[in-house]
Amino acid sequence: MEPRIDARASKVAMNVVKHLVAANKALHDSGLPVSTQELMKIRASQINGCGFCLDMHVKDAAAAGEDPVRLALVAAWREATVFTEAERAALELAEQGTRIADAAGGIPDEVWANAAKHYDEEQLAALVSLIAIINAFNRMNVMIQVPAGDYTPGQFG
């Protein structure tokens, strides 16, 4: 598959990506565990069909020491016993936030309340921000058809 445009050669695309990357870096100081962040990025990318982001986040998580079994079970997190209750709440919020158009009224109150049991207000803000950022990246990559498979962990610093 060939990308529809070379985003790296586009001033507009690179300017947008630069700001998304900066926003994503702010999440590292949020107190939200990096492993939870990667699991959420993987789940949203699965839902959105973003092969490039799946390639990146699975490889980055593995390089950071994430258990391969957990990585393999992200799509089946409801049935898998390898995730904590906090991770389950984050994954549910990631799913609901990614599929926001599927639910009239947005995120159900019980999904939000469950996340709020496990995360403080700053971490909740990080969860919401992460969902918005990964969905933006997914949508850009899917629309321009960025191919997957060649990512090297840490490639983008």
C-alpha positions in Angstrom: 0.0 0.0 0.0 1.3 3.4 -0.9 0.3 6.5 1.2 -2.0 8.9 -0.6 0.3 11.8 0.4 3.7 12.0 2.0 2.7 13.7 5.3 6.4 14.2 6.1 6.7 16.4 3.0 3.7 18.4 3.8 4.2 21.6 5.8 0.6 21.6 7.0 0.6 17.9 8.0 3.9 18.2 9.8 2.8 21.3 11.7 -0.3 19.5 12.9 1.6 16.3 13.8 4.2 18.4 15.6 1.4 19.8 17.9 -0.2 16.4 18.4 3.2 15.0 19.4 3.7 17.8 21.8 0.3 17.2 23.3 1.0 13.5 23.6 4.3 14.3 25.4 2.4 16.3 28.0 0.7 13.0 29.0 3.9 11.5 30.2 3.9 13.9 33.2 0.2 13.2 34.0 0.6 10.4 36.5 -1.2 8.1 34.1 0.8 4.9 33.9 2.6 4.6 30.5 1.5 1.0 30.2 -2.1 2.1 30.5 -1.5 4.8 27.9 -0.1 2.2 25.4 -2.9 -0.2 26.0 -5.5 2.5 25.4 -3.7 3.6 22.2 -3.6 0.0 21.0 -7.3 -0.5 21.7 -8.4 2.8 19.9 -6.1 1.9 17.0 -7.7 -1.6 16.7 -11.2 0.0 16.6 -10.1 2.6 14.0 -8.2 0.1 11.9 -5.0 2.1 12.0 -2.3 -0.4 11.2 0.5 2.2 11.5 -0.5 3.1 15.1 -1.0 -0.5 16.0 2.5 -1.3 14.7 4.0 1.6 16.6 2.2 1.1 20.0 2.5 -2.6 20.1 6.2 -2.4 19.4 6.8 0.5 21.8 4.9 -1.3 24.6 6.9 -4.6 24.0 10.2 -2.7 24.0 9.2 -1.1 27.3 8.6 -4.6 28.8 4.9 -5.1 28.4 3.8 -8.7 28.6 3.2 -10.2 25.1 0.1 -12.0 26.4 -1.4 -8.7 27.5 -0.7 -7.2 24.1 -2.3 -10.1 22.4 -5.4 -9.8 24.5 -6.1 -6.1 24.3 -9.0 -6.6 21.8 -10.5 -9.1 24.2 -9.9 -7.2 27.4 -13.4 -7.9 28.8 -12.7 -11.6 28.8 -9.0 -11.5 29.7 -7.9 -11.9 33.3 -4.6 -10.1 32.7 -5.8 -6.5 33.2 -6.3 -4.6 36.4 -9.7 -3.0 37.2 -8.1 0.4 36.6 -6.9 -0.7 33.2 -10.3 -2.2 32.3 -11.9 1.2 33.2 -9.4 3.0 31.0 -9.9 0.6 28.1 -13.7 1.0 28.4 -13.4 4.7 28.4 -11.1 4.5 25.3 -13.6 2.3 23.5 -16.5 4.6 24.4 -14.5 7.7 23.5 -13.4 6.2 20.2 -17.0 5.1 19.3 -18.6 8.3 20.6 -20.9 8.6 17.6 -22.4 5.2 18.4 -23.9 6.4 21.6 -26.5 9.2 21.8 -25.4 11.4 24.5 -21.7 10.4 24.5 -20.0 8.6 27.3 -22.4 6.8 29.6 -22.3 8.0 33.2 -21.5 4.6 34.5 -18.4 4.3 32.3 -17.2 7.7 33.5 -18.0 6.8 37.2 -16.1 3.6 36.9 -13.0 5.4 35.5 -13.4 8.0 38.3 -13.1 5.2 40.9 -9.6 4.5 39.7 -8.2 7.8 38.5 -8.0 11.3 40.0 -9.2 14.4 38.1 -5.8 15.1 36.5 -5.5 11.5 35.4 -9.1 11.6 34.0 -8.1 14.7 32.1 -5.1 12.7 30.8 -7.4 9.8 29.8 -9.7 12.1 27.8 -6.8 13.9 26.2 -5.1 10.6 25.2 -8.3 9.3 23.6 -8.6 12.5 21.6 -5.0 12.5 20.5 -4.8 8.9 19.4 -8.1 9.2 17.5 -6.7 12.2 15.7 -3.5 10.3 14.8 -5.6 7.2 13.7 -7.8 9.2 11.5 -5.0 11.0 9.8 -3.1 7.8 9.2 -6.1 5.8 7.9 -7.2 8.6 5.6 -3.8 9.0 3.9 -3.2 5.2 4.1 0.1 5.1 6.0 1.4 1.6 5.7 2.3 -0.5 8.8 5.1 -2.9 9.6 8.3 -0.9 9.3 8.2 1.0 12.6 11.2 0.6 14.9 10.6 1.2 18.7 11.5 4.8 19.6 11.8 5.8 16.0 10.2 9.2 16.6 12.1 9.9 19.8 
